[in-house]
Amino acid sequence: MIGAIVSAIIIGAIVGALARLILPGKQNMSIGLTLIVGIVAALLGTLIAQMFGWADTKGIDWIEHILQLVLAVIGVAIVAGAAKGSGGPRGRTTT
């Protein structure tokens, strides 16, 4: 159980950082938020891979890791888009 948590944190950090590198432009996210998105993506990717039987392969589970990375890219895009859209004045302003 402890090993699964530690590996989720490590893989989540790597996947979250790679997701930010893949997405173009600047994402206004903290390192902690990137880590959280990466961990969630790693856990969801593992869960989906186990459901389809992709997690129990010989050697490196490439399909599982690619799935985790895709989920992390989607998660970073959603969180960065939400952060970008929440700033600034809303509605019509009069001058």
All heavy atoms as an XYZ file, in Angstrom:
669
protein
N       0.823     -1.194      0.000
C       0.000      0.000      0.000
C       0.866      1.257      0.000
O       0.610      2.181     -0.769
C      -0.924     -0.049      1.226
C      -1.821      1.117      1.346
S      -3.056      1.096      0.046
C      -3.999      2.500      0.469
N       1.885      1.296      0.847
C       2.776      2.455      0.893
C       3.530      2.594     -0.416
O       3.712      3.700     -0.929
C       3.770      2.334      2.082
C       3.018      2.315      3.413
C       4.783      3.462      2.060
C       2.285      3.591      3.738
N       3.951      1.465     -0.985
C       4.661      1.490     -2.262
C       3.797      2.049     -3.382
O       4.280      2.772     -4.255
N       2.500      1.738     -3.369
C       1.587      2.246     -4.387
C       1.423      3.755     -4.259
O       1.362      4.474     -5.266
C       0.236      1.555     -4.280
N       1.374      4.254     -3.040
C       1.228      5.694     -2.810
C       2.485      6.434     -3.257
O       2.411      7.460     -3.941
C       0.907      5.977     -1.329
C      -0.478      5.428     -0.989
C       0.966      7.471     -1.035
C      -0.805      5.456      0.477
N       3.641      5.897     -2.902
C       4.906      6.527     -3.291
C       5.076      6.508     -4.803
O       5.468      7.509     -5.414
C       6.097      5.833     -2.587
C       7.420      6.314     -3.142
C       6.038      6.072     -1.088
N       4.744      5.379     -5.435
C       4.881      5.320     -6.895
C       3.879      6.245     -7.576
O       4.193      6.842     -8.614
C       4.725      3.891     -7.399
O       3.417      3.420     -7.192
N       2.682      6.403     -7.013
C       1.700      7.337     -7.587
C       2.213      8.771     -7.494
O       2.028      9.559     -8.431
C       0.363      7.208     -6.863
N       2.877      9.115     -6.412
C       3.427     10.467     -6.256
C       4.562     10.694     -7.254
O       4.624     11.725     -7.919
C       3.890     10.700     -4.806
C       2.672     10.751     -3.874
C       4.705     11.980     -4.697
C       3.016     10.775     -2.410
N       5.449      9.716     -7.369
C       6.590      9.866     -8.283
C       6.120      9.912     -9.738
O       6.500     10.806    -10.499
C       7.612      8.731     -8.058
C       8.270      8.880     -6.689
C       8.664      8.718     -9.161
C       9.102      7.702     -6.264
N       5.274      8.955    -10.118
C       4.770      8.941    -11.492
C       3.916     10.180    -11.747
O       3.978     10.784    -12.821
C       3.987      7.641    -11.765
C       4.948      6.455    -11.775
C       3.223      7.723    -13.083
C       4.274      5.110    -11.838
N       3.127     10.588    -10.759
C       2.301     11.788    -10.899
C       3.135     13.039    -11.123
O       2.773     13.902    -11.937
N       4.243     13.152    -10.420
C       5.117     14.317    -10.613
C       5.711     14.321    -12.016
O       5.749     15.360    -12.688
C       6.230     14.310     -9.566
N       6.142     13.170    -12.475
C       6.739     13.072    -13.813
C       5.684     13.347    -14.886
O       5.912     14.135    -15.815
C       7.386     11.688    -14.017
C       8.588     11.530    -13.087
C       7.791     11.475    -15.470
C       9.123     10.120    -12.989
N       4.521     12.719    -14.746
C       3.463     12.873    -15.741
C       2.939     14.311    -15.756
O       2.690     14.883    -16.823
C       2.332     11.847    -15.463
C       1.092     12.152    -16.231
C       2.810     10.457    -15.773
N       2.786     14.922    -14.590
C       2.319     16.310    -14.525
C       3.304     17.272    -15.173
O       2.916     18.176    -15.918
N       4.584     17.066    -14.906
C       5.607     17.926    -15.515
C       5.658     17.740    -17.024
O       5.768     18.723    -17.774
C       6.970     17.628    -14.894
N       5.574     16.499    -17.490
C       5.567     16.250    -18.937
C       4.339     16.865    -19.601
O       4.429     17.396    -20.712
C       5.610     14.750    -19.216
C       6.953     14.062    -19.020
C       6.799     12.555    -19.192
C       7.977     14.605    -19.991
N       3.212     16.814    -18.923
C       1.990     17.400    -19.479
C       2.144     18.903    -19.663
O       1.719     19.462    -20.673
C       0.801     17.093    -18.573
N       2.774     19.562    -18.695
C       2.993     21.008    -18.830
C       3.981     21.325    -19.937
O       3.874     22.359    -20.596
C       3.477     21.591    -17.509
C       2.339     21.682    -16.508
C       2.691     22.431    -15.293
N       2.919     23.841    -15.593
C       3.168     24.740    -14.666
N       3.203     24.377    -13.406
N       3.373     25.987    -14.987
N       4.944     20.443    -20.160
C       5.897     20.649    -21.255
C       5.244     20.436    -22.621
O       5.598     21.106    -23.590
C       7.087     19.705    -21.103
C       8.075     20.031    -19.989
C       9.099     18.913    -19.858
C       8.759     21.346    -20.243
N       4.311     19.499    -22.691
C       3.654     19.197    -23.961
C       2.706     20.317    -24.375
O       2.647     20.667    -25.551
C       2.904     17.849    -23.867
C       3.920     16.700    -23.795
C       1.950     17.660    -25.032
C       3.308     15.358    -23.503
N       1.972     20.873    -23.418
C       1.011     21.922    -23.753
C       1.733     23.205    -24.153
O       2.663     23.633    -23.473
C       0.097     22.213    -22.569
C      -0.984     21.182    -22.311
C      -1.731     21.505    -21.021
C      -1.964     21.141    -23.460
N       1.300     23.835    -25.247
C       1.952     25.086    -25.658
C       1.538     26.246    -24.759
O       0.479     26.220    -24.148
C       1.437     25.292    -27.088
C       0.125     24.581    -27.120
C       0.266     23.420    -26.174
N       2.397     27.227    -24.691
C       2.090     28.423    -23.905
C       2.409     28.253    -22.433
O       2.917     27.229    -21.990
N       2.096     29.304    -21.686
C       2.375     29.314    -20.252
C       1.120     28.932    -19.490
O       0.046     29.456    -19.753
C       2.832     30.709    -19.835
C       3.242     30.807    -18.391
C       3.766     32.205    -18.089
C       4.398     32.287    -16.733
N       3.491     32.386    -15.637
N       1.261     28.013    -18.559
C       0.144     27.634    -17.705
C       0.349     28.285    -16.340
O       1.411     28.136    -15.737
C       0.055     26.112    -17.540
C      -0.202     25.357    -18.814
C       1.054     25.022    -19.563
O       2.100     24.838    -18.972
N       0.960     24.946    -20.869
N      -0.653     29.000    -15.889
C      -0.571     29.648    -14.584
C      -1.017     28.667    -13.501
O      -2.112     28.749    -12.979
C      -1.435     30.913    -14.564
C      -0.857     31.996    -15.434
O       0.349     32.114    -15.547
N      -1.713     32.772    -16.061
N      -0.132     27.717    -13.212
C      -0.390     26.699    -12.203
C       0.821     26.598    -11.293
O       1.951     26.734    -11.747
C      -0.621     25.329    -12.849
C      -1.844     25.196    -13.688
S      -1.920     23.585    -14.511
C      -1.886     22.456    -13.140
N       0.559     26.324    -10.033
C       1.666     26.108     -9.114
C       2.218     24.697     -9.294
O       1.593     23.838     -9.918
C       1.185     26.292     -7.671
O       0.273     25.264     -7.329
N       3.380     24.469     -8.732
C       3.989     23.142     -8.787
C       3.128     22.139     -8.022
O       2.953     21.005     -8.448
C       5.424     23.184     -8.227
C       6.299     24.028     -9.139
C       5.993     21.786     -8.078
C       7.676     24.295     -8.604
N       2.573     22.573     -6.910
C       1.708     21.694     -6.123
C       0.466     21.265     -6.879
O       0.061     20.104     -6.838
N      -0.138     22.201     -7.606
C      -1.320     21.882     -8.396
C      -0.963     20.952     -9.559
O      -1.717     20.044     -9.894
C      -1.974     23.162     -8.912
C      -3.365     23.036     -9.516
C      -4.323     22.372     -8.546
C      -3.881     24.406     -9.898
N       0.202     21.171    -10.146
C       0.682     20.275    -11.210
C       0.870     18.867    -10.650
O       0.510     17.881    -11.305
C       2.018     20.788    -11.788
O       1.825     22.107    -12.284
C       2.526     19.890    -12.885
N       1.412     18.764     -9.449
C       1.616     17.468     -8.807
C       0.280     16.787     -8.544
O       0.121     15.589     -8.804
C       2.398     17.637     -7.507
C       2.716     16.383     -6.720
C       3.664     15.505     -7.514
C       3.321     16.739     -5.385
N      -0.705     17.532     -8.074
C      -2.022     16.960     -7.784
C      -2.680     16.457     -9.071
O      -3.221     15.354     -9.110
C      -2.910     17.989     -7.060
C      -2.383     18.216     -5.647
C      -4.367     17.526     -7.025
C      -3.034     19.354     -4.914
N      -2.635     17.270    -10.128
C      -3.206     16.845    -11.419
C      -2.485     15.593    -11.918
O      -3.119     14.652    -12.402
C      -3.134     17.982    -12.460
C      -3.489     17.485    -13.847
C      -4.047     19.127    -12.069
N      -1.170     15.546    -11.792
C      -0.405     14.384    -12.225
C      -0.735     13.141    -11.429
O      -0.859     12.043    -11.988
N      -0.895     13.276    -10.120
C      -1.231     12.125     -9.274
C      -2.614     11.594     -9.627
O      -2.811     10.382     -9.757
C      -1.137     12.497     -7.779
C       0.318     12.720     -7.389
C      -1.766     11.429     -6.897
C       0.506     13.297     -6.001
N      -3.574     12.503     -9.795
C      -4.927     12.074    -10.166
C      -4.905     11.372    -11.523
O      -5.535     10.323    -11.708
C      -5.902     13.271    -10.164
C      -7.231     12.908    -10.787
C      -6.101     13.790     -8.745
N      -4.153     11.931    -12.477
C      -4.052     11.307    -13.797
C      -3.379      9.944    -13.706
O      -3.789      8.992    -14.387
C      -3.273     12.211    -14.752
N      -2.357      9.818    -12.871
C      -1.666      8.532    -12.710
C      -2.598      7.491    -12.108
O      -2.640      6.336    -12.564
C      -0.419      8.709    -11.843
N      -3.356      7.882    -11.103
C      -4.273      6.935    -10.472
C      -5.405      6.539    -11.414
O      -5.751      5.361    -11.522
C      -4.831      7.533     -9.176
C      -3.822      7.712     -8.048
C      -4.454      8.446     -6.875
C      -3.266      6.379     -7.606
N      -5.988      7.524    -12.116
C      -7.052      7.215    -13.070
C      -6.540      6.361    -14.225
O      -7.221      5.428    -14.663
C      -7.664      8.507    -13.618
C      -8.653      9.230    -12.719
C      -9.071     10.549    -13.355
C      -9.863      8.366    -12.451
N      -5.345      6.669    -14.716
C      -4.757      5.886    -15.798
C      -4.515      4.446    -15.386
O      -4.766      3.522    -16.162
N      -4.037      4.254    -14.181
C      -3.819      2.899    -13.672
C      -5.137      2.165    -13.517
O      -5.250      0.984    -13.882
C      -3.074      2.948    -12.325
O      -1.802      3.558    -12.527
C      -2.880      1.559    -11.745
N      -6.148      2.849    -13.004
C      -7.460      2.234    -12.824
C      -8.056      1.812    -14.162
O      -8.538      0.683    -14.320
C      -8.401      3.208    -12.112
C      -9.810      2.717    -11.844
C      -9.783      1.617    -10.798
C     -10.689      3.856    -11.386
N      -7.999      2.689    -15.161
C      -8.530      2.363    -16.483
C      -7.726      1.228    -17.122
O      -8.297      0.310    -17.726
C      -8.537      3.616    -17.381
C      -9.547      4.635    -16.836
C      -8.865      3.262    -18.819
C      -9.455      6.002    -17.482
N      -6.403      1.278    -16.989
C      -5.559      0.220    -17.560
C      -5.853     -1.131    -16.914
O      -5.859     -2.163    -17.595
C      -4.086      0.581    -17.400
N      -6.113     -1.139    -15.618
C      -6.448     -2.387    -14.943
C      -7.814     -2.905    -15.379
O      -8.008     -4.111    -15.508
C      -6.401     -2.212    -13.432
C      -5.001     -2.109    -12.890
C      -4.965     -1.873    -11.390
O      -5.984     -1.615    -10.766
N      -3.769     -1.950    -10.819
N      -8.751     -1.988    -15.611
C     -10.087     -2.406    -16.057
C     -10.030     -3.119    -17.407
O     -10.774     -4.064    -17.646
C     -11.020     -1.194    -16.144
C     -11.490     -0.691    -14.810
S     -12.484      0.824    -14.843
C     -13.311      0.816    -16.383
N      -9.148     -2.653    -18.300
C      -9.041     -3.242    -19.625
C      -7.954     -4.309    -19.727
O      -7.734     -4.862    -20.805
C      -8.791     -2.154    -20.671
C      -9.991     -1.290    -20.927
C     -10.075     -0.018    -20.397
C     -11.045     -1.769    -21.692
C     -11.184      0.783    -20.627
C     -12.155     -0.982    -21.931
C     -12.232      0.291    -21.396
N      -7.252     -4.572    -18.634
C      -6.215     -5.598    -18.634
C      -4.903     -5.158    -19.256
O      -4.089     -5.981    -19.639
N      -4.675     -3.864    -19.359
C      -3.446     -3.336    -19.955
C      -2.334     -3.142    -18.929
O      -1.198     -2.878    -19.315
C      -3.703     -1.996    -20.628
C      -4.709     -2.036    -21.730
C      -5.008     -3.098    -22.535
C      -5.535     -0.967    -22.160
N      -5.971     -2.758    -23.434
C      -6.320     -1.448    -23.231
C      -5.702      0.347    -21.759
C      -7.247     -0.652    -23.885
C      -6.631      1.133    -22.414
C      -7.389      0.630    -23.470
N      -2.621     -3.279    -17.652
C      -1.637     -2.979    -16.616
C      -0.764     -4.185    -16.265
O       0.249     -4.027    -15.603
C      -2.335     -2.466    -15.358
N      -1.152     -5.368    -16.683
C      -0.420     -6.575    -16.313
C       0.321     -7.140    -17.523
O       0.006     -8.219    -18.028
C      -1.385     -7.628    -15.746
C      -2.059     -7.146    -14.487
O      -1.389     -6.445    -13.708
O      -3.237     -7.461    -14.280
N       1.303     -6.403    -17.994
C       2.094     -6.859    -19.125
C       3.504     -7.178    -18.649
O       3.907     -6.773    -17.562
C       2.162     -5.770    -20.220
O       2.767     -4.601    -19.674
C       0.776     -5.432    -20.744
N       4.251     -7.881    -19.473
C       5.645     -8.151    -19.145
C       6.459     -6.919    -19.497
O       6.308     -6.350    -20.566
C       6.137     -9.362    -19.926
C       5.446    -10.648    -19.541
C       5.957    -11.802    -20.345
C       5.190    -13.050    -19.959
N       5.555    -14.197    -20.768
N       7.312     -6.512    -18.614
C       8.149     -5.337    -18.879
C       7.446     -4.051    -18.481
O       6.662     -4.010    -17.541
N       7.720     -3.008    -19.229
C       7.166     -1.688    -18.937
C       5.757     -1.611    -19.509
O       5.515     -2.001    -20.642
C       8.058     -0.586    -19.544
C       9.449     -0.642    -18.909
C       7.439      0.790    -19.322
C      10.450      0.290    -19.538
N       4.848     -1.078    -18.726
C       3.453     -0.932    -19.150
C       3.282      0.361    -19.944
O       2.792      1.369    -19.445
C       2.521     -0.936    -17.936
C       2.599     -2.216    -17.143
O       2.791     -3.265    -17.774
O       2.472     -2.163    -15.913
N       3.691      0.331    -21.208
C       3.689      1.539    -22.037
C       2.292      2.094    -22.239
O       2.096      3.307    -22.209
C       4.345      1.263    -23.388
C       5.827      1.066    -23.263
C       6.509     -0.096    -23.425
C       6.803      2.059    -22.919
N       7.853      0.104    -23.211
C       8.062      1.423    -22.905
C       6.738      3.413    -22.618
C       9.239      2.093    -22.602
C       7.916      4.087    -22.328
C       9.137      3.425    -22.317
N       1.323      1.229    -22.468
C      -0.045      1.695    -22.700
C      -0.564      2.426    -21.468
O      -1.186      3.485    -21.578
C      -0.963      0.520    -23.083
C      -0.513     -0.080    -24.411
C      -2.419      0.966    -23.150
C      -1.243     -1.343    -24.795
N      -0.288      1.884    -20.302
C      -0.720      2.520    -19.058
C      -0.076      3.898    -18.898
O      -0.748      4.870    -18.554
C      -0.368      1.625    -17.871
C      -0.754      2.208    -16.525
C      -0.359      1.303    -15.381
O       0.189      0.209    -15.604
O      -0.599      1.702    -14.232
N       1.219      3.997    -19.166
C       1.913      5.273    -18.995
C       1.465      6.308    -20.031
O       1.340      7.497    -19.710
C       3.420      5.071    -19.059
C       3.962      4.258    -17.917
N       3.636      4.505    -16.604
C       4.784      3.186    -17.898
C       4.247      3.634    -15.827
N       4.948      2.815    -16.595
N       1.213      5.874    -21.244
C       0.716      6.809    -22.259
C      -0.678      7.297    -21.877
O      -0.993      8.485    -22.018
C       0.732      6.144    -23.651
C       2.180      5.957    -24.111
C      -0.058      6.961    -24.666
C       2.335      5.101    -25.345
N      -1.500      6.405    -21.367
C      -2.835      6.787    -20.908
C      -2.744      7.793    -19.763
O      -3.486      8.785    -19.734
C      -3.604      5.540    -20.479
C      -5.030      5.735    -19.988
C      -5.901      6.342    -21.081
C      -5.610      4.411    -19.531
N      -1.829      7.564    -18.834
C      -1.635      8.503    -17.734
C      -1.203      9.872    -18.252
O      -1.688     10.903    -17.781
C      -0.589      7.961    -16.755
C      -1.055      6.758    -15.989
C       0.073      6.086    -15.227
O       1.248      6.224    -15.559
N      -0.282      5.328    -14.199
N      -0.315      9.891    -19.229
C       0.164     11.145    -19.792
C      -0.956     11.889    -20.515
O      -1.104     13.105    -20.360
C       1.339     10.898    -20.736
C       1.975     12.134    -21.365
C       2.507     13.072    -20.295
C       3.082     11.725    -22.310
N      -1.762     11.174    -21.283
C      -2.887     11.808    -21.982
C      -3.869     12.403    -20.974
O      -4.341     13.540    -21.138
C      -3.583     10.791    -22.919
C      -4.908     11.325    -23.433
C      -2.675     10.423    -24.068
N      -4.165     11.666    -19.920
C      -5.064     12.178    -18.882
C      -4.460     13.397    -18.179
O      -5.185     14.343    -17.844
C      -5.390     11.083    -17.871
C      -6.275      9.950    -18.370
C      -6.371      8.844    -17.333
C      -7.658     10.470    -18.724
N      -3.154     13.399    -17.967
C      -2.502     14.541    -17.338
C      -2.545     15.770    -18.238
O      -2.767     16.887    -17.761
C      -1.055     14.197    -16.977
N      -2.335     15.585    -19.536
C      -2.408     16.711    -20.474
C      -3.814     17.302    -20.462
O      -3.989     18.533    -20.408
C      -1.999     16.273    -21.900
C      -2.345     17.333    -22.923
C      -0.512     15.963    -21.950
N      -4.826     16.449    -20.473
C      -6.207     16.918    -20.421
C      -6.467     17.652    -19.107
O      -7.075     18.726    -19.089
C      -7.184     15.741    -20.610
C      -7.077     15.187    -22.031
C      -8.623     16.159    -20.302
C      -7.794     13.866    -22.234
N      -5.985     17.086    -18.004
C      -6.179     17.710    -16.690
C      -5.492     19.060    -16.577
O      -6.079     20.027    -16.071
N      -4.257     19.155    -17.053
C      -3.532     20.429    -17.008
C      -4.231     21.463    -17.885
O      -4.366     22.625    -17.506
C      -2.057     20.248    -17.418
C      -1.379     21.578    -17.669
C      -1.304     19.477    -16.340
N      -4.704     21.052    -19.053
C      -5.406     21.979    -19.941
C      -6.679     22.494    -19.286
O      -6.984     23.692    -19.374
C      -5.732     21.298    -21.264
N      -7.408     21.625    -18.611
C      -8.643     22.041    -17.940
C      -8.342     22.992    -16.790
O      -8.959     24.050    -16.662
C      -9.432     20.809    -17.450
C     -10.012     20.057    -18.648
C     -10.538     21.216    -16.485
C     -10.616     18.713    -18.297
N      -7.378     22.628    -15.947
C      -7.059     23.463    -14.786
C      -6.459     24.797    -15.219
O      -6.822     25.853    -14.700
C      -6.111     22.712    -13.820
C      -5.617     23.624    -12.720
C      -6.822     21.511    -13.228
N      -5.563     24.778    -16.204
C      -4.961     26.032    -16.681
C      -6.004     26.902    -17.369
O      -5.993     28.129    -17.223
C      -3.805     25.733    -17.636
N      -6.921     26.286    -18.102
C      -7.995     27.042    -18.742
C      -8.945     27.647    -17.736
O      -9.419     28.773    -17.906
N      -9.229     26.922    -16.669
C     -10.105     27.442    -15.619
C      -9.429     28.591    -14.880
O     -10.071     29.578    -14.530
C     -10.480     26.331    -14.643
N      -8.122     28.482    -14.666
C      -7.394     29.554    -13.985
C      -7.304     30.787    -14.870
O      -7.387     31.919    -14.397
C      -5.996     29.085    -13.599
N      -7.138     30.582    -16.178
C      -7.050     31.705    -17.110
C      -8.396     32.412    -17.226
O      -8.463     33.628    -17.289
C      -6.616     31.217    -18.486
C      -6.444     32.324    -19.505
C      -6.111     31.774    -20.866
C      -4.634     31.517    -20.977
N      -4.204     31.151    -22.334
N      -9.471     31.662    -17.224
C     -10.800     32.238    -17.379
C     -11.341     32.895    -16.130
O     -12.289     33.657    -16.186
N     -10.748     32.625    -14.968
C     -11.297     33.167    -13.733
C     -10.768     34.554    -13.390
O     -11.292     35.211    -12.516
C     -10.988     32.221    -12.561
O      -9.596     32.192    -12.314
N      -9.748     35.031    -14.074
C      -9.190     36.343    -13.759
C      -9.818     37.444    -14.590
O     -10.425     37.224    -15.617
N      -9.706     38.649    -14.093
C     -10.162     39.804    -14.856
C     -11.623     40.128    -14.603
O     -12.360     39.366    -13.979
N     -12.066     41.278    -15.122
C     -13.458     41.687    -14.908
C     -14.412     40.850    -15.748
O     -14.071     40.362    -16.818
C     -13.461     43.146    -15.367
C     -12.320     43.262    -16.317
C     -11.302     42.284    -15.839
N     -15.597     40.699    -15.239
C     -16.609     39.928    -15.946
C     -17.707     40.849    -16.412
O     -17.992     41.865    -15.822
C     -17.200     38.849    -15.031
C     -16.174     37.830    -14.652
C     -16.814     36.737    -13.845
N     -15.803     35.792    -13.476
C     -15.809     34.538    -13.848
N     -16.787     34.084    -14.578
N     -14.856     33.732    -13.494
N     -18.321     40.442    -17.494
C     -19.439     41.227    -18.003
C     -18.966     42.459    -18.754
O     -17.793     42.635    -19.048
N     -19.911     43.327    -19.045
C     -19.603     44.553    -19.770
C     -19.137     45.631    -18.837
O     -19.688     45.822    -17.757
C     -20.853     45.041    -20.494
C     -20.762     44.856    -21.964
C     -22.043     45.094    -22.647
N     -22.435     46.495    -22.610
C     -23.541     46.937    -23.185
N     -24.355     46.079    -23.757
N     -23.839     48.204    -23.147
N     -18.124     46.324    -19.245
C     -17.656     47.461    -18.460
C     -17.922     48.724    -19.269
O     -17.842     48.732    -20.492
C     -16.157     47.363    -18.143
O     -15.441     47.270    -19.371
C     -15.874     46.145    -17.285
N     -18.238     49.769    -18.580
C     -18.487     51.043    -19.267
C     -17.335     51.982    -18.983
O     -16.791     52.009    -17.888
C     -19.803     51.682    -18.787
O     -19.740     51.849    -17.363
C     -20.986     50.798    -19.135
N     -16.980     52.753    -19.974
C     -15.894     53.724    -19.795
C     -16.359     55.105    -20.145
O     -17.290     55.343    -20.820
C     -14.684     53.373    -20.668
O     -15.103     53.250    -22.018
C     -14.037     52.119    -20.176
